[in-house]
Amino acid sequence: MGDDSDDDNVVDDVVADEDGAYHCYESSPSSVAQGMAKMLCAPLAIFSRQRRRPNEPTEVDLVGEVQGKTCIVVDDIADTADTLCQAADKLKARGASAVLGAVVHGILSDPACESIMASQLETVFV
């Protein structure tokens, strides 16, 4: 995952304080998320997807404390932006003070923009 250098400065200003939290939606790149959290001097929370029973949809669990924190959800590809919007809803429901999105590849097919505008996301960086 990567950002332009200009975006890095914005992200540092938002989350490099003691109330910040860096979040990674996928559990598989957790080592990347750990490295970024360490670089930003911010705690880490991870969404973990699990299929509890065969032929049923996956369930998403949040591991980590987000109460009162500014959260950044990082996703590799945003097509419909459902992942970002659902993550933002879950984070706000758990008490996050703000939720930002960072997307590496922003495809943003309809109705992605409308979904983002109606969601709990304050800003999305592509």
JOTATA-V9247 format. One line per field, one symbol per residue. phi: phi as a letter, one per 30 degrees, with the letter a starting at -180 (. if undefined). psi: psi as a letter, one per 40 degrees, with the letter a starting at -180 (. if undefined). burial: I if it has 9 or more other C-alpha atoms within 8 Angstrom, else O. A space follows every 10 residues. Layout:
BEGIN
phi = ???
psi = ???
burial = ???
END
This chain:
BEGIN
phi = .abddddedd deddcdcdcd bcbbdddddd dddddddddd hbdbbbdccb cdbeibddcc ccckcbeicd ccccbdbccc ideddddddd dddcjddabc cbbdbcdhde ceddddddcd ddabcc
psi = iiiidddddd ddddefieei hhihdhddfd ddddddddde fiihihhhhh hdiifiiiih ihhiheheih ihhhidhhce eddddddddd dddeehdihi ihhdhgdfih fddddddeae hdihh.
burial = OOOOOOIIOO IIOIIIIOII IIIIIIIOOI OOIIOIIIOI IIIIIIIIIO IOOOOOOOOO OOOOOIOOII IIIIIOIIII IIOIIOIIIO IIOOIIIIII IIIIOIOIOO OIIOIIOOII IOOIOO
END
